[in-house]
Amino acid sequence: MSLGGGDDPGLDPVEQALENLTAQHGTLFVVSAGNAGRQRTIGSPGSADSALTVGAVDRNERLAPFSSQGPRIGDHALKPDITAPGVGIVAARSTHAHEGEGSYLSQSGTSMAAPHVAGAAAIVAAQHPGWTPARLKAALMASARPGTIGVYGQGAGRVDVDRATTQLITANPPGLGFGHQRWPHTDDEPITRTLTYTNTGPAPVTLDFSVRALDGGGRPLDAALFSVTPGSVTVPAVGSAEVSVTADTRADLPDGPLGGYLTATGGGTEVITPLGVDKEVESHDLTLNQTGRDGRPATSIRTVLHRLDGGSEDMIVLMGQQATTTLHLPRGTWSISTTFLGTTGTLLTHPGLELTAPRTLDLDARLGMPLSITPPDPTVKQVNAQVGYRGRLADGTFFASLVTRPSFETLYGAQLGGDQTYPHALSKVSGSWAGGTDDSPYAYHLGYFTPGRMVTGFQRKVTQQELATVKVDNAQQFAGTTGTTATGPQPRDGDFAHSYAGNGIALPSVQTEYVNTDGGIRWKRWFHETGAEGDEVQSVNGRPTTYQRGRTHTEEWNRGVFAPAYEAAGVKGEGITRSVDRIFVHFDFYHGDGQGRPGSSSAPRQRSALYRDGALVAKGTGVGAQVFTVPPEAATYRVETEAERDEPFTSTRILTAWTFRSEQAPDAVRLPAATISFAPALDNRNIARGGVPFTVPVTVWPASGSEGHRLKDLTVEASTDDGAT
């Protein structure tokens, strides 16, 4: 089964269905583990007890970085059960596939690993048609080959179909999990489980036992984490014998998921049994008491917790069901943001709670203080008000919480934990106001960032002299369309979450916007042109831009020439990238405007092609999400992309080609595929004035993060007859 979703404690409907079908029909379900690539991310239904859950390894028996790992959510059980090759697997290509060309396609994932195990299970089942699903699973796990990987990454190890066909002795259960040992471990009690060996062979077999313990990364542990008694046992022909296996976490062992392998050998056979125990890291209870602005217990809330000294996977989201919630969390520094939902919006944030002992945090909406920004023009109508908080994890990843309301009359915010500053913290208060007419609209966009803390109340009265004026000249591609624009603030560094509330405008038109310039604030704008039937004609996404106080700036939007463009800092996976032996071509913004702003549009005819040393490798059916498999050796490549749209669109055909050198890359790397924008003087209906000479400004935009992005030479050729001359 190549499907899966998030898992929760207990049996969900899909897991229950798998268990029921297994029992009713005697079917072994082989399920991919998932591609989350972290601990505690085994997906459902692979999390079901009866499922044979498959992780992925590469050709060197290393765990694939995307392969989901255990322990299982809730009871900390041992998952996955087994692994199989899942990196760069060549398989038959569907005629309906969007990727690649021809009869075969190379892909990676636990969905590519699971079919290997399903095939092995089919072979064993053909040999033993009377075996139950549990017995088939036990034979495949007993005969697997463990690699130098933690047990919660590989289970019993890589499937070995040759050994599985001769595996007459199996263990029940085929993997032995010892659950969860809660911190602190000074009072841990040894846990003993019974393991039963079954022999379907014609003669008794004496098994001798050896045990090895491993840490979470598969490295050997010196301490005797696991033991087995007795040291040997004779399993009678067509019979069973029991042994006792004990996990003792009192020794000097690292905290975290630990594992090992019990190996039984004798009579020319070997039985592998994975062992696992989740030795909890130092953790403490955090109790959250939620109170609304009316003083009553609040249940309509959303709380997000981030462990600042952890990674993005250490995020916890709680949707209010109870007024009091107790969490058991690892020791560390936690950011906690709570949004009180409903007509009145309140954002409370503790930027850095030190959880070194049991703690209680009162999330009382009455602590939220009023927020307000007053524009200089009293006649404008407020259309949007926002308060937000942004934090940063140890790895540099930003996270944010945001509350939006139509006006500041129902918006509040406060910092919890005292009046102190935090180097990673940044908060925002912003608003938008609209005035004028459809033909002559104007707007105020005002935003203020407070570094080092979450704002506890905020008031600001703004004068016209503090602001910059931006004349936004919005062009039209063809008659009968209308426009929508939105503008929001961004800080000097990085991005900040913002809800871009669109404001309808006539096209073509010039909109006047007034923005503040405090603290290096940048303003990001987007534009949509929409047809009479609501269909999108063109979208343009602006890059964050700074303006000067007291000055008037003029910007032209939605004018050709339309061509591929990148986001400001580059988006992971955008453009042309390479990972190992695959080249990815992916352009989200193939119709950027003449100023080089990213943009998109519907283009019914698209294609792409990859050439290696002049020879065609493959063709693609679009300019996004195209994947090409290539040899590892260095070569000269040429990527061609093309998109066509019909008149009266501007830039009806866009053909782009890039040439570069590339060789096998161990990790994803961005290739040097610059984009070029042309900005001729077009009027507000994208028409060039005839009969007069005019210049065409040309700008080269490098692919951020790629090597060889410096421009050495530039040649421009022009044609007025579609390239004939």
C-alpha positions as CSV (number, residue, x, y, z in Angstrom):
1,M,0.0,0.0,0.0
2,S,1.4,3.3,-1.1
3,L,-0.7,5.6,1.0
4,G,-0.5,7.2,4.4
5,G,-1.4,10.1,6.6
6,G,-0.6,11.5,10.1
7,D,-0.9,9.1,13.0
8,D,-2.5,9.7,16.4
9,P,-2.6,7.5,19.5
10,G,-5.1,4.7,19.2
11,L,-6.8,3.1,16.2
12,D,-8.0,5.5,13.5
13,P,-10.6,4.3,10.9
14,V,-7.9,3.4,8.3
15,E,-5.9,1.4,10.8
16,Q,-9.0,-0.4,12.1
17,A,-10.0,-1.3,8.5
18,L,-6.6,-2.8,7.9
19,E,-6.8,-4.9,11.1
20,N,-10.3,-6.0,10.1
21,L,-9.4,-7.0,6.6
22,T,-6.3,-8.8,7.8
23,A,-8.4,-10.9,10.2
24,Q,-11.3,-11.5,7.7
25,H,-9.4,-12.4,4.6
26,G,-6.0,-13.6,5.8
27,T,-4.2,-10.8,3.9
28,L,-0.8,-9.4,4.8
29,F,-0.8,-5.6,4.1
30,V,2.6,-4.3,3.2
31,V,2.6,-0.5,3.8
32,S,5.1,2.2,3.1
33,A,6.3,3.9,6.3
34,G,6.0,7.5,5.0
35,N,8.5,10.1,3.7
36,A,8.7,12.6,6.7
37,G,12.3,11.7,7.4
38,R,12.2,12.2,11.1
39,Q,11.6,10.2,14.3
40,R,8.0,9.6,15.4
41,T,6.5,10.1,12.0
42,I,5.4,6.7,10.9
43,G,2.2,7.3,9.0
44,S,-1.2,5.6,9.2
45,P,-2.0,2.8,8.3
46,G,1.6,1.7,8.4
47,S,1.3,2.3,12.2
48,A,-1.2,-0.6,12.5
49,D,0.0,-3.7,14.4
50,S,-0.7,-6.1,11.6
51,A,0.9,-4.0,8.9
52,L,4.3,-4.9,7.6
53,T,5.7,-1.4,7.5
54,V,8.5,-0.6,5.1
55,G,11.2,2.0,5.4
56,A,13.6,2.9,2.5
57,V,17.4,2.4,2.1
58,D,19.7,3.3,-0.7
59,R,22.0,1.0,-2.7
60,N,24.7,1.3,0.1
61,E,22.3,0.1,2.8
62,R,22.0,3.6,4.3
63,L,18.7,4.8,5.5
64,A,17.1,7.2,3.0
65,P,17.0,10.7,4.4
66,F,13.2,10.9,3.7
67,S,12.3,7.6,5.3
68,S,9.9,8.0,8.3
69,Q,11.1,6.6,11.6
70,G,9.6,5.4,14.8
71,P,8.7,5.0,17.6
72,R,5.0,4.8,16.9
73,I,2.9,7.7,18.3
74,G,1.1,7.0,21.5
75,D,2.5,3.7,22.8
76,H,6.1,4.1,21.5
77,A,5.9,0.7,19.7
78,L,8.6,-0.6,17.4
79,K,8.1,0.6,13.8
80,P,9.0,0.4,10.9
81,D,9.3,-3.4,10.6
82,I,11.6,-3.8,7.7
83,T,13.4,-1.9,4.9
84,A,13.9,-2.3,1.2
85,P,15.6,-0.3,-1.6
86,G,13.7,2.9,-2.2
87,V,16.2,5.4,-3.7
88,G,16.4,5.8,-7.5
89,I,14.2,2.9,-8.3
90,V,13.5,2.4,-12.0
91,A,10.0,1.2,-12.7
92,A,7.5,1.1,-15.6
93,R,6.1,4.6,-16.4
94,S,2.4,5.1,-16.8
95,T,1.3,6.7,-20.0
96,H,-0.6,9.2,-17.8
97,A,2.5,10.2,-15.8
98,H,3.4,13.9,-15.8
99,E,7.1,13.2,-15.1
100,G,9.7,11.9,-17.6
101,E,9.2,10.2,-21.0
102,G,9.3,6.7,-22.4
103,S,8.6,3.4,-20.8
104,Y,10.5,3.8,-17.6
105,L,10.9,6.2,-14.7
106,S,13.2,6.5,-11.8
107,Q,11.7,7.6,-8.4
108,S,12.5,7.5,-4.7
109,G,10.3,7.1,-1.7
110,T,9.1,4.4,0.8
111,S,6.4,3.8,-1.9
112,M,9.2,2.5,-4.1
113,A,10.5,0.3,-1.2
114,A,7.2,-1.3,-0.2
115,P,6.7,-3.2,-3.6
116,H,10.1,-5.0,-3.0
117,V,8.7,-6.4,0.3
118,A,5.3,-7.1,-1.2
119,G,7.0,-9.2,-3.9
120,A,9.0,-11.1,-1.3
121,A,5.9,-11.8,0.7
122,A,4.2,-13.1,-2.4
123,I,7.0,-15.5,-3.1
124,V,7.0,-16.8,0.5
125,A,3.2,-17.1,0.5
126,A,3.4,-19.2,-2.7
127,Q,5.7,-21.6,-1.0
128,H,3.5,-21.7,2.2
129,P,-0.1,-21.1,1.1
130,G,-1.3,-22.1,4.6
131,W,0.7,-19.5,6.5
132,T,-1.2,-16.7,8.2
133,P,-0.3,-13.0,7.6
134,A,1.4,-12.9,11.0
135,R,3.6,-15.9,10.0
136,L,4.5,-14.4,6.7
137,K,5.5,-11.1,8.4
138,A,7.5,-13.0,11.0
139,A,9.4,-15.0,8.3
140,L,10.3,-11.8,6.4
141,M,11.5,-10.0,9.5
142,A,13.4,-13.0,11.0
143,S,15.4,-13.3,7.7
144,A,16.1,-9.6,7.2
145,R,19.7,-8.1,7.3
146,P,20.2,-5.3,9.8
147,G,22.4,-2.4,8.6
148,T,24.3,0.2,10.7
149,I,21.0,2.1,11.3
150,G,19.0,2.6,14.5
151,V,16.3,0.1,15.1
152,Y,13.5,2.7,14.8
153,G,14.8,3.5,11.3
154,Q,15.0,0.0,9.9
155,G,13.1,-2.5,12.1
156,A,14.6,-5.9,11.4
157,G,16.7,-4.6,8.6
158,R,16.7,-4.9,4.8
159,V,14.5,-7.6,3.3
160,D,16.3,-10.7,2.1
161,V,14.0,-12.7,-0.1
162,D,16.5,-15.6,-0.6
163,R,16.8,-16.2,3.1
164,A,13.0,-15.7,3.6
165,T,12.2,-18.6,1.3
166,T,14.2,-21.0,3.6
167,Q,13.2,-19.5,7.0
168,L,11.6,-22.3,9.0
169,I,12.1,-20.8,12.4
170,T,10.4,-17.5,13.3
171,A,9.8,-15.4,16.4
172,N,6.5,-14.2,17.8
173,P,6.3,-11.3,18.1
174,P,8.7,-10.7,15.2
175,G,9.9,-7.4,16.8
176,L,9.9,-6.8,20.5
177,G,9.1,-3.3,21.8
178,F,9.4,-2.4,25.5
179,G,7.4,0.9,25.2
180,H,8.3,4.0,27.1
181,Q,10.4,4.6,30.2
182,R,9.5,7.9,31.7
183,W,12.2,10.3,32.9
184,P,13.8,10.4,35.5
185,H,15.3,6.9,35.2
186,T,16.6,6.4,38.8
187,D,13.4,4.4,39.6
188,D,13.2,2.5,36.3
189,E,12.1,-1.1,36.7
190,P,13.4,-3.8,34.3
191,I,10.8,-4.9,31.7
192,T,10.5,-8.5,30.7
193,R,8.7,-9.8,27.6
194,T,8.1,-13.4,26.4
195,L,9.4,-14.3,23.0
196,T,8.1,-17.6,21.3
197,Y,10.1,-19.4,18.7
198,T,8.2,-21.7,16.3
199,N,9.9,-24.4,14.2
200,T,8.1,-25.7,11.2
201,G,11.0,-27.9,10.2
202,P,11.1,-31.8,10.5
203,A,13.8,-31.8,13.2
204,P,14.5,-30.1,16.5
205,V,16.9,-27.1,16.5
206,T,18.9,-25.8,19.4
207,L,19.2,-22.0,19.3
208,D,22.0,-20.0,20.9
209,F,21.4,-16.3,21.7
210,S,23.5,-13.2,21.4
211,V,22.3,-9.6,22.0
212,R,23.7,-6.3,20.9
213,A,22.4,-2.9,22.0
214,L,22.5,0.3,19.8
215,D,21.8,3.9,20.3
216,G,19.3,5.9,18.1
217,G,21.9,6.2,15.3
218,G,22.8,2.5,15.2
219,R,26.1,2.9,17.1
220,P,27.0,0.1,19.6
221,L,26.3,0.6,23.3
222,D,28.6,-0.9,25.9
223,A,26.0,-1.3,28.6
224,A,23.8,-4.4,28.8
225,L,20.5,-2.8,27.8
226,F,19.0,-6.2,26.8
227,S,19.4,-9.7,28.1
228,V,17.8,-13.1,27.3
229,T,17.2,-16.1,29.5
230,P,18.0,-18.9,29.1
231,G,21.1,-18.5,26.9
232,S,20.0,-21.3,24.6
233,V,16.9,-23.3,23.9
234,T,15.8,-26.3,21.9
235,V,12.8,-25.8,19.7
236,P,11.1,-29.1,18.9
237,A,10.2,-30.1,15.3
238,V,6.8,-28.6,14.4
239,G,6.8,-27.1,17.9
240,S,7.6,-24.0,20.0
241,A,9.8,-22.8,22.8
242,E,9.8,-19.6,24.9
243,V,12.5,-17.3,26.2
244,S,12.4,-14.2,28.3
245,V,13.9,-10.9,27.1
246,T,14.5,-8.1,29.5
247,A,15.2,-4.4,28.9
248,D,17.0,-2.6,31.7
249,T,17.3,1.2,31.3
250,R,18.9,1.9,34.7
251,A,22.5,1.6,33.3
252,D,24.6,4.5,32.1
253,L,22.8,4.8,28.8
254,P,21.9,7.8,26.6
255,D,18.4,9.1,26.7
256,G,16.1,8.8,23.7
257,P,15.0,5.9,21.5
258,L,17.3,2.9,22.0
259,G,17.4,-0.5,20.3
260,G,19.2,-3.7,19.6
261,Y,19.0,-7.1,18.0
262,L,18.5,-10.5,19.5
263,T,20.2,-13.1,17.2
264,A,19.3,-16.8,17.5
265,T,21.5,-19.2,15.6
266,G,21.6,-23.0,15.3
267,G,21.0,-25.8,12.9
268,G,22.2,-23.7,10.0
269,T,19.5,-21.1,10.6
270,E,19.5,-17.5,12.0
271,V,16.6,-15.6,13.4
272,I,16.8,-11.8,13.8
273,T,14.5,-10.0,16.3
274,P,14.7,-6.2,16.6
275,L,14.4,-4.8,20.1
276,G,13.4,-1.3,21.1
277,V,12.8,0.9,24.1
278,D,12.1,4.6,24.3
279,K,14.1,6.0,27.2
280,E,12.6,9.4,27.6
281,V,14.8,12.5,27.6
282,E,14.5,14.9,30.6
283,S,10.9,16.1,30.4
284,H,8.5,18.1,32.5
285,D,4.8,18.9,32.7
286,L,3.5,22.2,31.4
287,T,0.0,23.1,32.4
288,L,-1.9,25.8,30.3
289,N,-4.9,27.5,31.9
290,Q,-7.0,29.4,29.3
291,T,-9.3,32.3,30.2
292,G,-11.3,34.4,27.9
293,R,-11.8,38.2,28.0
294,D,-15.1,37.6,29.8
295,G,-13.2,35.9,32.7
296,R,-14.7,32.5,31.9
297,P,-12.8,29.4,30.9
298,A,-11.9,29.6,27.2
299,T,-12.1,26.7,24.8
300,S,-12.1,28.5,21.4
301,I,-8.4,29.0,21.1
302,R,-5.4,27.9,19.1
303,T,-2.0,27.4,20.8
304,V,1.3,26.8,19.0
305,L,4.4,25.7,20.8
306,H,7.9,25.7,19.3
307,R,11.0,24.3,21.0
308,L,13.6,27.0,20.3
309,D,16.6,24.7,20.9
310,G,15.0,22.1,18.7
311,G,13.9,21.9,15.0
312,S,10.8,22.6,13.0
313,E,9.6,19.1,13.8
314,D,9.3,20.1,17.5
315,M,6.1,22.1,16.8
316,I,2.9,21.3,18.7
317,V,-0.5,22.7,17.7
318,L,-3.4,22.6,20.1
319,M,-7.0,23.5,19.2
320,G,-9.0,24.5,22.2
321,Q,-11.2,21.7,23.6
322,Q,-10.5,22.1,27.3
323,A,-9.9,25.2,29.4
324,T,-6.9,23.4,31.1
325,T,-4.4,21.4,29.2
326,T,-1.3,19.6,30.6
327,L,1.6,18.7,28.2
328,H,4.6,16.5,29.0
329,L,7.5,18.2,27.1
330,P,11.2,17.8,26.8
331,R,13.4,20.2,28.8
332,G,14.2,23.2,26.8
333,T,13.2,26.8,25.9
334,W,9.7,27.0,24.4
335,S,7.9,29.7,22.5
336,I,4.2,29.6,23.2
337,S,1.7,31.7,21.2
338,T,-2.1,31.5,21.9
339,T,-4.8,33.0,19.6
340,F,-8.2,33.5,21.1
341,L,-10.7,33.0,18.3
342,G,-14.0,34.7,17.8
343,T,-15.2,38.2,17.1
344,T,-12.5,39.6,19.4
345,G,-9.0,38.6,18.5
346,T,-6.2,38.3,21.1
347,L,-2.6,37.1,20.7
348,L,-0.7,36.2,23.8
349,T,3.0,35.1,23.4
350,H,5.6,33.9,25.7
351,P,8.8,34.2,23.6
352,G,11.0,31.9,25.7
353,L,9.6,29.8,28.6
354,E,12.4,27.8,30.3
355,L,11.0,24.4,31.0
356,T,13.5,23.0,33.6
357,A,10.8,21.9,36.1
358,P,7.0,21.5,36.1
359,R,5.5,24.9,35.1
360,T,2.0,26.4,34.9
361,L,1.2,29.2,32.4
362,D,-1.9,31.3,32.6
363,L,-3.2,32.2,29.1
364,D,-5.6,34.9,30.1
365,A,-7.0,37.0,27.3
366,R,-7.7,39.9,29.6
367,L,-3.9,40.4,29.7
368,G,-4.1,41.5,26.0
369,M,-3.9,45.3,25.6
370,P,-5.5,47.5,22.9
371,L,-3.7,48.1,19.6
372,S,-4.2,51.0,17.3
373,I,-2.7,52.9,14.4
374,T,-4.3,56.2,13.3
375,P,-3.7,57.3,9.7
376,P,-3.5,61.1,8.9
377,D,-6.7,61.0,6.7
378,P,-9.8,60.6,8.9
379,T,-12.1,59.9,5.9
380,V,-10.5,56.5,4.9
381,K,-12.1,53.2,5.9
382,Q,-10.0,50.6,7.7
383,V,-10.2,47.2,5.8
384,N,-7.6,45.2,7.8
385,A,-5.8,45.1,11.1
386,Q,-3.2,42.6,12.2
387,V,-1.0,41.7,15.1
388,G,1.7,39.0,14.7
389,Y,4.7,37.5,16.4
390,R,7.8,35.9,14.7
391,G,10.4,33.7,16.4
392,R,13.4,31.9,15.2
393,L,14.7,28.4,15.9
394,A,18.3,27.4,16.6
395,D,18.7,26.3,13.0
396,G,17.6,29.8,11.7
397,T,14.1,28.7,10.7
398,F,11.4,31.4,11.3
399,F,8.0,30.7,12.6
400,A,5.1,33.0,13.2
401,S,1.6,33.5,14.7
402,L,-0.8,36.0,13.2
403,V,-4.3,37.4,14.2
404,T,-6.3,39.4,11.7
405,R,-9.5,41.5,12.2
406,P,-11.3,44.1,10.1
407,S,-10.3,46.9,12.5
408,F,-8.2,47.5,15.7
409,E,-11.4,47.9,17.7
410,T,-11.4,44.1,18.4
411,L,-7.7,43.3,18.4
412,Y,-5.4,42.9,21.4
413,G,-1.9,41.6,22.2
414,A,0.5,41.0,25.1
415,Q,3.7,39.3,26.0
416,L,3.7,36.8,28.8
417,G,6.6,36.0,31.1
418,G,7.5,39.5,32.2
419,D,9.0,42.6,30.6
420,Q,12.2,41.2,29.1
421,T,13.7,41.0,25.6
422,Y,14.6,38.0,23.5
423,P,17.1,38.2,20.6
424,H,15.1,36.0,18.4
425,A,11.7,37.8,18.9
426,L,10.0,40.2,16.6
427,S,6.4,41.4,16.6
428,K,4.3,43.4,14.2
429,V,1.2,45.7,14.2
430,S,-0.2,46.7,10.9
431,G,-3.3,48.0,9.1
432,S,-4.7,49.0,5.8
433,W,-7.2,51.8,4.9
434,A,-8.9,52.5,1.6
435,G,-10.2,55.7,0.1
436,G,-11.0,57.5,-3.2
437,T,-12.9,56.0,-6.1
438,D,-12.5,53.0,-8.4
439,D,-10.9,55.2,-11.0
440,S,-8.7,57.1,-8.5
441,P,-8.2,54.9,-5.5
442,Y,-5.7,55.5,-2.7
443,A,-4.8,53.6,0.4
444,Y,-2.7,53.8,3.5
445,H,-0.6,50.8,4.5
446,L,1.0,51.2,7.9
447,G,3.1,48.7,9.8
448,Y,5.5,48.7,12.7
449,F,7.9,46.1,13.9
450,T,9.1,45.8,17.5
451,P,12.3,43.8,17.9
452,G,13.1,41.7,21.0
453,R,9.6,41.1,22.3
454,M,5.9,40.6,21.7
455,V,4.0,43.9,21.9
456,T,1.8,44.5,25.0
457,G,-0.5,47.0,23.5
458,F,0.5,49.5,20.8
459,Q,-0.6,53.0,19.8
460,R,0.6,55.2,17.0
461,K,-0.7,58.4,15.4
462,V,0.8,59.0,12.0
463,T,1.4,62.3,10.1
464,Q,1.5,62.6,6.4
465,Q,5.1,63.9,6.6
466,E,6.3,60.6,7.9
467,L,5.2,58.7,4.8
468,A,6.3,57.8,1.3
469,T,4.0,58.1,-1.7
470,V,3.9,55.2,-4.2
471,K,2.1,55.7,-7.5
472,V,1.2,52.2,-8.7
473,D,0.4,52.2,-12.4
474,N,-1.5,49.0,-13.1
475,A,-1.7,48.0,-16.7
476,Q,-4.3,45.7,-18.4
477,Q,-3.7,42.9,-20.9
478,F,-7.1,42.9,-22.5
479,A,-10.5,44.6,-22.2
480,G,-13.1,43.6,-19.7
481,T,-10.8,42.6,-16.9
482,T,-10.6,43.9,-13.4
483,G,-7.8,44.0,-10.9
484,T,-7.1,43.2,-7.2
485,T,-4.1,44.4,-5.3
486,A,-2.8,43.9,-1.7
487,T,0.2,45.4,0.1
488,G,1.8,44.3,3.3
489,P,4.9,45.1,5.4
490,Q,8.0,43.0,5.8
491,P,10.9,43.6,8.2
492,R,14.4,44.5,7.3
493,D,15.5,40.9,7.5
494,G,13.6,37.7,6.5
495,D,9.9,37.2,6.0
496,F,7.0,37.9,8.3
497,A,3.6,36.3,8.0
498,H,1.0,38.6,6.6
499,S,-2.6,38.2,5.5
500,Y,-2.8,40.0,2.2
501,A,-6.4,41.3,2.0
502,G,-7.2,42.1,-1.6
503,N,-8.7,45.4,-2.7
504,G,-10.6,45.6,-6.0
505,I,-9.6,48.2,-8.6
506,A,-10.5,49.1,-12.1
507,L,-8.1,48.4,-15.0
508,P,-6.1,50.2,-16.2
509,S,-5.7,52.6,-13.3
510,V,-3.2,54.4,-11.1
511,Q,-3.5,53.7,-7.4
512,T,-1.8,56.0,-4.8
513,E,-0.4,54.2,-1.7
514,Y,1.0,55.9,1.3
515,V,3.4,53.8,3.4
516,N,5.7,54.4,6.4
517,T,9.4,53.9,6.2
518,D,10.5,53.2,9.8
519,G,13.4,51.0,10.6
520,G,14.1,49.8,7.1
521,I,10.6,48.4,6.6
522,R,10.0,46.8,3.3
523,W,6.7,46.6,1.4
524,K,5.5,43.6,-0.6
525,R,2.7,43.9,-3.1
526,W,0.8,41.5,-5.3
527,F,-1.5,42.1,-8.2
528,H,-4.2,39.9,-10.0
529,E,-5.9,40.6,-13.3
530,T,-9.2,38.7,-13.5
531,G,-11.5,38.0,-16.5
532,A,-15.2,38.7,-16.6
533,E,-15.9,35.0,-15.7
534,G,-13.6,35.2,-12.6
535,D,-10.8,33.4,-14.4
536,E,-7.3,34.5,-13.6
537,V,-5.5,36.4,-16.5
538,Q,-2.3,37.3,-14.8
539,S,-0.8,37.4,-11.3
540,V,2.3,39.4,-10.3
541,N,4.1,39.1,-7.0
542,G,6.3,42.0,-6.0
543,R,9.6,41.7,-4.2
544,P,9.9,43.4,-0.8
545,T,10.8,47.1,-1.5
546,T,12.0,50.0,0.6
547,Y,10.8,53.6,0.1
548,Q,12.1,57.0,1.2
549,R,10.1,59.2,3.6
550,G,8.7,62.3,1.9
551,R,9.4,61.1,-1.7
552,T,7.0,60.0,-4.4
553,H,7.9,56.7,-6.2
554,T,6.3,55.5,-9.4
555,E,6.0,51.8,-10.3
556,E,4.7,50.1,-13.4
557,W,2.9,46.8,-12.9
558,N,1.6,44.1,-15.2
559,R,3.5,45.2,-18.3
560,G,5.4,42.9,-20.7
561,V,7.7,41.4,-21.7
562,F,6.5,38.5,-19.6
563,A,9.2,35.9,-18.9
564,P,10.4,33.5,-16.2
565,A,11.3,35.1,-12.9
566,Y,12.5,34.1,-9.4
567,E,11.4,35.1,-6.0
568,A,13.7,37.6,-4.3
569,A,15.8,35.2,-2.2
570,G,15.0,32.1,-4.2
571,V,12.7,29.3,-3.1
572,K,14.0,25.9,-2.4
573,G,13.4,23.7,-5.5
574,E,12.6,26.6,-7.8
575,G,14.3,26.9,-11.2
576,I,16.7,24.2,-12.2
577,T,18.2,22.0,-9.5
578,R,20.0,18.7,-9.2
579,S,19.9,16.0,-6.5
580,V,22.1,13.0,-6.9
581,D,21.3,11.8,-10.4
582,R,18.1,13.7,-11.1
583,I,17.7,17.2,-12.6
584,F,14.5,19.0,-11.6
585,V,13.0,21.8,-13.8
586,H,10.4,23.8,-11.8
587,F,9.2,27.3,-12.6
588,D,6.2,28.5,-10.5
589,F,6.6,32.0,-12.0
590,Y,7.0,31.5,-15.7
591,H,5.2,34.7,-16.6
592,G,7.0,37.4,-14.6
593,D,6.4,41.0,-15.7
594,G,8.9,43.3,-17.5
595,Q,10.3,44.5,-14.2
596,G,11.4,41.0,-13.3
597,R,8.7,40.5,-10.7
598,P,7.6,36.9,-10.3
599,G,4.2,36.2,-12.0
600,S,2.0,33.4,-13.3
601,S,-0.6,32.9,-15.9
602,S,-2.6,30.1,-17.5
603,A,-0.7,28.7,-20.5
604,P,-2.5,25.7,-22.1
605,R,0.6,24.6,-24.1
606,Q,3.8,23.9,-22.2
607,R,6.8,21.8,-22.8
608,S,10.4,21.2,-21.6
609,A,13.3,19.2,-22.8
610,L,16.8,18.2,-21.4
611,Y,19.8,17.6,-23.6
612,R,23.1,16.0,-22.5
613,D,26.2,16.7,-24.6
614,G,23.8,17.6,-27.4
615,A,21.7,14.4,-27.2
616,L,18.1,14.5,-26.1
617,V,17.6,12.9,-22.7
618,A,13.9,13.3,-22.3
619,K,11.0,15.7,-22.9
620,G,8.5,17.0,-20.3
621,T,4.9,18.1,-20.6
622,G,5.2,21.4,-18.6
623,V,7.6,24.0,-17.1
624,G,6.9,22.9,-13.5
625,A,7.6,19.7,-11.6
626,Q,9.6,18.1,-14.4
627,V,12.1,15.4,-13.4
628,F,14.9,14.0,-15.6
629,T,17.2,11.1,-14.6
630,V,20.8,11.5,-15.8
631,P,24.2,9.7,-15.5
632,P,26.5,10.7,-12.6
633,E,29.4,11.8,-14.8
634,A,30.0,15.5,-15.6
635,A,28.5,16.7,-18.9
636,T,27.2,19.8,-20.6
637,Y,23.4,20.1,-20.3
638,R,20.8,22.3,-22.1
639,V,17.3,22.8,-20.7
640,E,14.6,24.2,-22.9
641,T,11.2,25.4,-21.7
642,E,8.3,26.8,-23.6
643,A,4.8,28.1,-22.8
644,E,2.2,29.4,-25.1
645,R,-1.0,31.3,-24.5
646,D,-3.4,32.8,-27.0
647,E,-4.0,36.4,-28.0
648,P,-5.0,38.9,-26.7
649,F,-2.5,38.0,-24.0
650,T,0.8,39.8,-24.1
651,S,3.9,37.5,-24.7
652,T,1.9,34.7,-26.3
653,R,5.0,32.4,-26.6
654,I,7.9,32.3,-24.2
655,L,10.9,30.0,-25.1
656,T,13.8,29.9,-22.8
657,A,17.0,27.8,-22.9
658,W,19.9,27.4,-20.4
659,T,23.2,25.7,-20.9
660,F,25.4,24.6,-18.0
661,R,27.9,21.9,-16.7
662,S,26.7,19.5,-14.1
663,E,27.8,16.2,-12.4
664,Q,26.4,14.0,-9.6
665,A,25.5,16.1,-6.5
666,P,25.1,14.4,-3.1
667,D,22.6,16.9,-2.0
668,A,20.2,19.2,-3.7
669,V,22.1,22.1,-5.5
670,R,20.8,24.9,-7.5
671,L,22.1,25.1,-11.0
672,P,23.2,28.4,-12.6
673,A,20.0,29.2,-14.5
674,A,19.6,33.0,-14.6
675,T,16.5,34.7,-15.8
676,I,16.3,37.8,-18.0
677,S,13.6,40.6,-18.0
678,F,12.9,43.1,-20.8
679,A,11.1,46.3,-20.0
680,P,10.1,48.2,-23.1
681,A,8.0,51.4,-22.8
682,L,4.5,50.0,-23.1
683,D,1.3,51.9,-22.3
684,N,-1.2,50.9,-19.7
685,R,-2.8,48.4,-22.1
686,N,0.5,46.8,-23.0
687,I,0.8,48.4,-26.4
688,A,4.0,49.8,-27.8
689,R,3.9,53.1,-29.6
690,G,4.6,52.6,-33.3
691,G,6.8,54.6,-35.6
692,V,9.3,55.8,-33.0
693,P,12.5,54.3,-31.7
694,F,12.6,53.3,-28.1
695,T,15.1,51.5,-25.8
696,V,14.5,48.1,-24.1
697,P,16.1,47.9,-20.7
698,V,17.5,44.4,-20.0
699,T,18.1,42.9,-16.6
700,V,19.8,39.6,-15.7
701,W,18.6,38.0,-12.5
702,P,20.9,35.3,-11.1
703,A,19.7,32.1,-9.6
704,S,20.2,32.8,-5.9
705,G,22.5,30.2,-4.2
706,S,23.9,28.8,-7.4
707,E,27.6,28.7,-8.5
708,G,28.8,30.6,-11.5
709,H,26.0,33.2,-11.2
710,R,28.2,36.2,-12.1
711,L,27.5,37.7,-15.4
712,K,30.6,37.6,-17.7
713,D,29.1,38.7,-21.1
714,L,25.7,39.8,-22.4
715,T,24.5,39.6,-26.0
716,V,21.1,40.8,-27.0
717,E,19.4,39.9,-30.4
718,A,16.1,41.2,-31.6
719,S,13.7,40.2,-34.3
720,T,10.4,41.6,-35.7
721,D,9.4,38.6,-37.7
722,D,9.4,35.8,-35.1
723,G,13.1,35.0,-35.5
724,A,13.2,34.6,-39.2
725,T,15.8,37.4,-39.4
